[in-house]
Amino acid sequence: HDPLIAMGNEDGVPYGFDKITRTPSRLNAHRLSRWALGAGTQRTVMEALFMAYWSWGQDISDISVLKTIATVNGLHGDDIAKLLASDTDKAEVLEEAQMAHNIGVTGVPTFIINRKYAMAGAQPVSALIEVVQKAAAEQA
């Protein structure tokens, strides 16, 4: 983990791998992300999910953790908790996860650019810029 920790330190991301005690199911976190997209808060919710897990070792499958993340990011936490306790959007999220697996996504973060290029794992900003510029040039 040393290279990730070093990159994280450069970008202000304090990885806390020692705080992670288990790998939780990500289904509910993906459901929350889906709802946050519709509310226009997906970026901040995703940042909070990543920080909760990678920096603080929180269980991002736990409804109370997700309710807090939702509330802090402008969503109605009680409504989110009720949705998470139901089957709402489970099938759609599982279908999307299967599609991602089918195209080779094996970890997070994975950046898919222009449906053609994929970059998995922590990448330097310069590498992401290079791929985005290449995809933009091909599009033009």
MDAnalysis code that builds the backbone (N, CA, C; Angstrom):
import MDAnalysis as mda
import numpy as np

u = mda.Universe.empty(420, n_residues=140, atom_resindex=np.repeat(np.arange(140), 3), trajectory=True)
u.add_TopologyAttr("name", ["N", "CA", "C"] * 140)
u.add_TopologyAttr("resid", np.arange(1, 141))
u.add_TopologyAttr("resname", ["HIS", "ASP", "PRO", "LEU", "ILE", "ALA", "MET", "GLY", "ASN", "GLU", "ASP", "GLY", "VAL", "PRO", "TYR", "GLY", "PHE", "ASP", "LYS", "ILE", "THR", "ARG", "THR", "PRO", "SER", "ARG", "LEU", "ASN", "ALA", "HIS", "ARG", "LEU", "SER", "ARG", "TRP", "ALA", "LEU", "GLY", "ALA", "GLY", "THR", "GLN", "ARG", "THR", "VAL", "MET", "GLU", "ALA", "LEU", "PHE", "MET", "ALA", "TYR", "TRP", "SER", "TRP", "GLY", "GLN", "ASP", "ILE", "SER", "ASP", "ILE", "SER", "VAL", "LEU", "LYS", "THR", "ILE", "ALA", "THR", "VAL", "ASN", "GLY", "LEU", "HIS", "GLY", "ASP", "ASP", "ILE", "ALA", "LYS", "LEU", "LEU", "ALA", "SER", "ASP", "THR", "ASP", "LYS", "ALA", "GLU", "VAL", "LEU", "GLU", "GLU", "ALA", "GLN", "MET", "ALA", "HIS", "ASN", "ILE", "GLY", "VAL", "THR", "GLY", "VAL", "PRO", "THR", "PHE", "ILE", "ILE", "ASN", "ARG", "LYS", "TYR", "ALA", "MET", "ALA", "GLY", "ALA", "GLN", "PRO", "VAL", "SER", "ALA", "LEU", "ILE", "GLU", "VAL", "VAL", "GLN", "LYS", "ALA", "ALA", "ALA", "GLU", "GLN", "ALA"])
u.atoms.positions = np.array([
    [0.795, -1.212, 0.000],
    [0.000, 0.000, 0.000],
    [0.841, 1.283, 0.000],
    [2.127, 1.143, 0.129],
    [2.980, 2.339, 0.236],
    [2.835, 3.305, -0.942],
    [2.814, 2.816, -2.212],
    [2.643, 3.766, -3.320],
    [1.305, 4.517, -3.258],
    [0.238, 3.821, -2.864],
    [-1.069, 4.481, -2.733],
    [-1.050, 5.512, -1.621],
    [-0.433, 5.159, -0.514],
    [-0.353, 6.099, 0.601],
    [0.417, 7.346, 0.184],
    [1.514, 7.159, -0.550],
    [2.315, 8.302, -1.011],
    [1.506, 9.181, -1.958],
    [0.812, 8.571, -2.941],
    [-0.019, 9.362, -3.861],
    [-1.138, 10.063, -3.108],
    [-1.736, 9.351, -2.157],
    [-2.802, 9.951, -1.363],
    [-2.322, 11.152, -0.579],
    [-1.139, 11.035, 0.002],
    [-0.583, 12.157, 0.758],
    [-0.368, 13.378, -0.130],
    [0.071, 13.144, -1.371],
    [0.274, 14.254, -2.309],
    [-1.033, 14.972, -2.633],
    [-2.129, 14.201, -2.682],
    [-3.425, 14.762, -3.065],
    [-4.340, 15.028, -1.868],
    [-3.802, 14.909, -0.657],
    [-4.612, 15.189, 0.520],
    [-5.603, 14.106, 0.876],
    [-5.324, 12.871, 0.470],
    [-6.192, 11.735, 0.791],
    [-5.473, 10.867, 1.817],
    [-5.898, 10.943, 3.073],
    [-5.220, 10.186, 4.124],
    [-5.730, 8.746, 4.228],
    [-5.104, 7.845, 3.498],
    [-5.518, 6.446, 3.568],
    [-5.284, 5.905, 4.974],
    [-6.239, 5.096, 5.442],
    [-6.130, 4.472, 6.756],
    [-6.349, 2.977, 6.635],
    [-5.507, 2.316, 5.828],
    [-5.688, 0.887, 5.578],
    [-5.712, 0.074, 6.875],
    [-4.984, 0.538, 7.886],
    [-4.934, -0.174, 9.159],
    [-6.273, -0.144, 9.894],
    [-7.180, 0.752, 9.516],
    [-8.484, 0.870, 10.168],
    [-9.543, -0.029, 9.511],
    [-9.227, -0.563, 8.350],
    [-10.184, -1.414, 7.635],
    [-10.080, -2.823, 8.198],
    [-11.177, -3.299, 8.794],
    [-11.161, -4.619, 9.421],
    [-11.841, -5.692, 8.579],
    [-12.634, -5.276, 7.607],
    [-13.284, -6.231, 6.701],
    [-13.698, -5.511, 5.430],
    [-13.968, -6.293, 4.397],
    [-14.433, -5.735, 3.133],
    [-15.957, -5.868, 3.094],
    [-16.672, -4.749, 3.210],
    [-18.131, -4.818, 3.234],
    [-18.718, -4.963, 1.829],
    [-19.963, -5.394, 1.789],
    [-20.717, -5.362, 0.541],
    [-20.850, -3.911, 0.119],
    [-20.740, -3.664, -1.171],
    [-20.849, -2.304, -1.672],
    [-22.225, -2.012, -2.284],
    [-23.131, -2.959, -2.237],
    [-24.432, -2.800, -2.882],
    [-25.166, -1.554, -2.385],
    [-25.298, -1.396, -1.086],
    [-26.037, -0.240, -0.571],
    [-25.323, 1.071, -0.867],
    [-23.994, 1.070, -0.862],
    [-23.252, 2.283, -1.209],
    [-23.518, 2.658, -2.666],
    [-23.594, 1.664, -3.540],
    [-23.897, 1.933, -4.948],
    [-25.334, 2.433, -5.103],
    [-26.250, 1.901, -4.312],
    [-27.629, 2.395, -4.367],
    [-27.676, 3.858, -3.939],
    [-26.969, 4.190, -2.853],
    [-26.923, 5.583, -2.400],
    [-26.327, 6.475, -3.481],
    [-25.268, 6.016, -4.114],
    [-24.642, 6.786, -5.194],
    [-25.633, 7.045, -6.324],
    [-26.410, 6.049, -6.653],
    [-27.414, 6.173, -7.725],
    [-28.435, 7.257, -7.371],
    [-28.902, 7.251, -6.133],
    [-29.898, 8.245, -5.714],
    [-29.268, 9.627, -5.622],
    [-28.015, 9.679, -5.216],
    [-27.322, 10.962, -5.130],
    [-27.154, 11.580, -6.516],
    [-26.947, 10.752, -7.537],
    [-26.849, 11.262, -8.907],
    [-28.132, 12.006, -9.272],
    [-29.267, 11.398, -8.974],
    [-30.549, 12.026, -9.274],
    [-30.773, 13.319, -8.507],
    [-30.128, 13.443, -7.349],
    [-30.276, 14.644, -6.521],
    [-29.193, 15.676, -6.805],
    [-28.253, 15.339, -7.686],
    [-27.176, 16.267, -8.015],
    [-26.060, 16.329, -6.979],
    [-25.978, 15.327, -6.117],
    [-24.961, 15.334, -5.059],
    [-24.021, 14.123, -5.143],
    [-23.981, 13.457, -6.287],
    [-23.204, 12.229, -6.381],
    [-21.717, 12.444, -6.102],
    [-21.133, 13.521, -6.587],
    [-19.698, 13.733, -6.394],
    [-19.359, 13.802, -4.911],
    [-20.115, 14.589, -4.154],
    [-19.801, 14.725, -2.732],
    [-20.131, 13.453, -1.950],
    [-21.186, 12.765, -2.350],
    [-21.521, 11.496, -1.698],
    [-20.424, 10.462, -1.966],
    [-19.942, 10.404, -3.199],
    [-18.876, 9.444, -3.515],
    [-17.598, 9.771, -2.743],
    [-17.260, 11.041, -2.649],
    [-16.081, 11.427, -1.860],
    [-16.251, 10.996, -0.411],
    [-17.446, 11.198, 0.129],
    [-17.711, 10.808, 1.514],
    [-17.642, 9.298, 1.693],
    [-18.142, 8.543, 0.723],
    [-18.058, 7.079, 0.793],
    [-16.609, 6.610, 0.770],
    [-15.824, 7.176, -0.144],
    [-14.411, 6.799, -0.221],
    [-13.685, 7.144, 1.078],
    [-13.915, 8.336, 1.602],
    [-13.257, 8.739, 2.848],
    [-13.702, 7.847, 4.004],
    [-14.993, 7.566, 4.084],
    [-15.504, 6.736, 5.178],
    [-14.808, 5.376, 5.196],
    [-14.644, 4.783, 4.031],
    [-14.035, 3.460, 3.974],
    [-12.511, 3.516, 4.005],
    [-11.921, 4.223, 3.064],
    [-10.466, 4.185, 2.883],
    [-9.697, 4.951, 3.952],
    [-10.300, 5.970, 4.546],
    [-9.581, 6.755, 5.552],
    [-9.979, 6.394, 6.981],
    [-11.268, 6.103, 7.184],
    [-11.742, 5.884, 8.543],
    [-12.108, 4.429, 8.823],
    [-12.099, 3.576, 7.787],
    [-12.394, 2.160, 7.983],
    [-13.835, 1.874, 8.355],
    [-14.763, 2.767, 7.995],
    [-16.162, 2.555, 8.331],
    [-16.788, 1.496, 7.431],
    [-17.834, 0.880, 7.925],
    [-18.562, -0.157, 7.194],
    [-19.575, 0.522, 6.272],
    [-19.238, 0.628, 4.987],
    [-20.121, 1.332, 4.047],
    [-21.278, 0.462, 3.554],
    [-21.500, -0.673, 4.224],
    [-22.721, -1.435, 3.971],
    [-23.742, -1.169, 5.074],
    [-23.315, -0.507, 6.132],
    [-24.159, -0.235, 7.293],
    [-25.106, 0.926, 6.990],
    [-26.392, 0.680, 7.172],
    [-27.400, 1.694, 6.839],
    [-27.198, 2.965, 7.655],
    [-26.791, 2.860, 8.911],
    [-26.603, 4.080, 9.721],
    [-25.439, 4.917, 9.201],
    [-24.373, 4.279, 8.724],
    [-23.247, 5.008, 8.118],
    [-23.719, 5.701, 6.847],
    [-24.468, 4.999, 6.018],
    [-24.952, 5.571, 4.753],
    [-25.975, 6.673, 4.995],
    [-26.801, 6.520, 6.011],
    [-27.769, 7.570, 6.369],
    [-27.029, 8.853, 6.746],
    [-25.956, 8.710, 7.531],
    [-25.176, 9.883, 7.929],
    [-24.541, 10.546, 6.717],
    [-23.953, 9.748, 5.839],
    [-23.335, 10.297, 4.621],
    [-24.382, 11.018, 3.785],
    [-25.549, 10.416, 3.650],
    [-26.625, 11.041, 2.876],
    [-27.026, 12.376, 3.494],
    [-27.233, 12.384, 4.795],
    [-27.685, 13.590, 5.487],
    [-26.669, 14.716, 5.366],
    [-25.404, 14.401, 5.604],
    [-24.342, 15.404, 5.533],
    [-24.236, 16.004, 4.133],
    [-24.645, 15.231, 3.128],
    [-24.530, 15.681, 1.747],
    [-25.862, 16.139, 1.153],
    [-26.787, 16.547, 2.017],
    [-27.994, 17.210, 1.559],
    [-29.156, 16.321, 1.177],
    [-29.052, 15.024, 1.423],
    [-30.169, 14.119, 1.143],
    [-30.961, 13.906, 2.439],
    [-32.158, 13.409, 2.313],
    [-32.998, 13.141, 3.477],
    [-32.622, 11.765, 4.038],
    [-31.828, 11.790, 5.107],
    [-31.283, 10.564, 5.678],
    [-32.327, 9.528, 6.048],
    [-33.453, 9.960, 6.650],
    [-34.492, 9.006, 7.037],
    [-35.094, 8.331, 5.809],
    [-35.297, 9.119, 4.743],
    [-35.832, 8.541, 3.502],
    [-34.835, 7.547, 2.892],
    [-33.564, 7.911, 2.917],
    [-32.528, 7.022, 2.383],
    [-32.485, 5.731, 3.184],
    [-32.571, 5.825, 4.504],
    [-32.547, 4.627, 5.351],
    [-33.721, 3.706, 5.012],
    [-34.894, 4.281, 4.790],
    [-36.070, 3.474, 4.425],
    [-35.859, 2.803, 3.072],
    [-35.320, 3.555, 2.111],
    [-35.058, 2.971, 0.791],
    [-34.034, 1.838, 0.887],
    [-32.987, 2.042, 1.691],
    [-31.954, 1.021, 1.838],
    [-32.493, -0.241, 2.509],
    [-33.502, -0.100, 3.354],
    [-34.107, -1.257, 4.020],
    [-35.059, -2.016, 3.088],
    [-35.333, -1.425, 1.935],
    [-36.214, -2.047, 0.944],
    [-35.379, -2.642, -0.194],
    [-36.056, -3.103, -1.219],
    [-35.370, -3.643, -2.397],
    [-35.267, -2.621, -3.526],
    [-35.601, -1.367, -3.249],
    [-35.597, -0.330, -4.272],
    [-34.242, -0.252, -4.974],
    [-34.260, -0.383, -6.276],
    [-33.093, -0.265, -7.157],
    [-32.018, -1.334, -6.976],
    [-32.269, -2.355, -6.166],
    [-31.268, -3.423, -5.995],
    [-30.994, -4.123, -7.325],
    [-32.053, -4.507, -8.025],
    [-31.892, -5.243, -9.284],
    [-31.123, -4.408, -10.305],
    [-31.437, -3.116, -10.394],
    [-30.755, -2.252, -11.359],
    [-29.272, -2.098, -11.023],
    [-28.958, -1.936, -9.752],
    [-27.562, -1.779, -9.350],
    [-26.787, -3.078, -9.573],
    [-27.408, -4.204, -9.274],
    [-26.747, -5.492, -9.524],
    [-26.507, -5.704, -11.019],
    [-27.463, -5.283, -11.845],
    [-27.304, -5.377, -13.299],
    [-26.148, -4.499, -13.781],
    [-26.058, -3.286, -13.267],
    [-24.958, -2.382, -13.625],
    [-23.617, -2.960, -13.174],
    [-23.598, -3.558, -11.990],
    [-22.363, -4.165, -11.485],
    [-21.928, -5.322, -12.369],
    [-22.880, -6.101, -12.837],
    [-22.553, -7.219, -13.730],
    [-22.022, -6.706, -15.062],
    [-22.627, -5.646, -15.576],
    [-22.154, -5.048, -16.822],
    [-20.714, -4.553, -16.656],
    [-20.434, -3.884, -15.539],
    [-19.081, -3.396, -15.281],
    [-18.098, -4.559, -15.205],
    [-18.495, -5.605, -14.522],
    [-17.633, -6.797, -14.435],
    [-17.381, -7.381, -15.826],
    [-18.419, -7.420, -16.645],
    [-18.300, -7.988, -17.987],
    [-17.332, -7.219, -18.880],
    [-17.186, -5.901, -18.625],
    [-16.256, -5.123, -19.449],
    [-14.882, -4.996, -18.799],
    [-14.702, -5.694, -17.673],
    [-13.372, -5.766, -17.084],
    [-13.094, -4.890, -15.886],
    [-14.103, -4.234, -15.350],
    [-13.893, -3.419, -14.150],
    [-13.720, -4.362, -12.965],
    [-12.583, -4.234, -12.297],
    [-12.290, -5.133, -11.178],
    [-12.038, -4.396, -9.870],
    [-11.992, -3.087, -9.889],
    [-11.719, -2.358, -8.660],
    [-12.107, -0.912, -8.759],
    [-11.934, -0.217, -7.657],
    [-12.236, 1.204, -7.618],
    [-10.998, 1.966, -7.202],
    [-10.873, 3.149, -7.667],
    [-11.741, 3.717, -8.691],
    [-11.382, 3.167, -10.062],
    [-12.329, 3.104, -10.937],
    [-12.101, 2.814, -12.349],
    [-12.728, 3.954, -13.132],
    [-11.938, 4.557, -13.976],
    [-12.414, 5.655, -14.813],
    [-12.602, 5.119, -16.220],
    [-13.805, 5.255, -16.747],
    [-14.083, 4.847, -18.122],
    [-14.278, 6.138, -18.906],
    [-13.410, 6.344, -19.868],
    [-13.414, 7.589, -20.622],
    [-13.897, 7.321, -22.039],
    [-14.984, 8.002, -22.395],
    [-15.537, 7.933, -23.743],
    [-15.896, 6.507, -24.157],
    [-16.239, 5.677, -23.165],
    [-16.628, 4.284, -23.404],
    [-15.557, 3.485, -24.146],
    [-14.327, 3.970, -24.106],
    [-13.257, 3.332, -24.862],
    [-12.038, 3.023, -24.008],
    [-11.709, 3.910, -23.090],
    [-10.512, 3.749, -22.272],
    [-10.915, 3.532, -20.821],
    [-10.212, 2.632, -20.159],
    [-10.442, 2.400, -18.739],
    [-9.121, 2.512, -17.997],
    [-9.178, 3.191, -16.875],
    [-8.008, 3.313, -16.001],
    [-8.447, 2.866, -14.625],
    [-7.805, 1.823, -14.112],
    [-8.181, 1.279, -12.810],
    [-7.168, 1.676, -11.747],
    [-7.677, 1.839, -10.549],
    [-6.814, 2.135, -9.414],
    [-6.435, 3.597, -9.351],
    [-5.718, 3.918, -8.298],
    [-5.261, 5.292, -8.114],
    [-4.268, 5.634, -9.216],
    [-4.509, 6.734, -9.871],
    [-3.666, 7.157, -10.987],
    [-3.207, 8.590, -10.749],
    [-2.021, 8.918, -11.213],
    [-1.609, 10.325, -11.124],
    [-2.521, 11.191, -12.001],
    [-2.738, 12.412, -11.574],
    [-3.578, 13.337, -12.328],
    [-3.077, 13.462, -13.762],
    [-1.765, 13.475, -13.947],
    [-1.200, 13.625, -15.291],
    [-1.633, 12.485, -16.210],
    [-1.740, 11.274, -15.670],
    [-2.165, 10.127, -16.489],
    [-3.627, 10.280, -16.906],
    [-4.461, 10.735, -15.994],
    [-5.872, 10.946, -16.319],
    [-6.033, 12.045, -17.367],
    [-5.283, 13.118, -17.200],
    [-5.337, 14.219, -18.177],
    [-4.938, 13.725, -19.562],
    [-3.898, 12.924, -19.616],
    [-3.420, 12.410, -20.902],
    [-4.486, 11.588, -21.611],
    [-5.166, 10.713, -20.875],
    [-6.190, 9.867, -21.489],
    [-7.401, 10.701, -21.908],
    [-7.805, 11.655, -21.072],
    [-8.939, 12.506, -21.425],
    [-8.617, 13.330, -22.667],
    [-7.413, 13.867, -22.750],
    [-7.022, 14.646, -23.941],
    [-6.991, 13.762, -25.181],
    [-6.513, 12.534, -25.044],
    [-6.469, 11.609, -26.184],
    [-7.899, 11.308, -26.650],
    [-8.785, 11.027, -25.722],
    [-10.173, 10.727, -26.077],
    [-10.841, 11.941, -26.704],
    [-10.563, 13.135, -26.188],
    [-11.140, 14.360, -26.739],
    [-10.643, 14.606, -28.162],
    [-9.357, 14.355, -28.391],
    [-8.790, 14.552, -29.719],
    [-9.419, 13.591, -30.737],
    [-9.667, 12.372, -30.303],
    [-10.308, 11.388, -31.190],
    [-11.755, 11.765, -31.481],
    [-12.388, 12.397, -30.524],
    [-13.795, 12.789, -30.683],
    [-13.933, 13.958, -31.649],
    [-12.903, 14.815, -31.693],
    [-12.962, 16.036, -32.510],
    [-12.872, 15.784, -33.969],
])
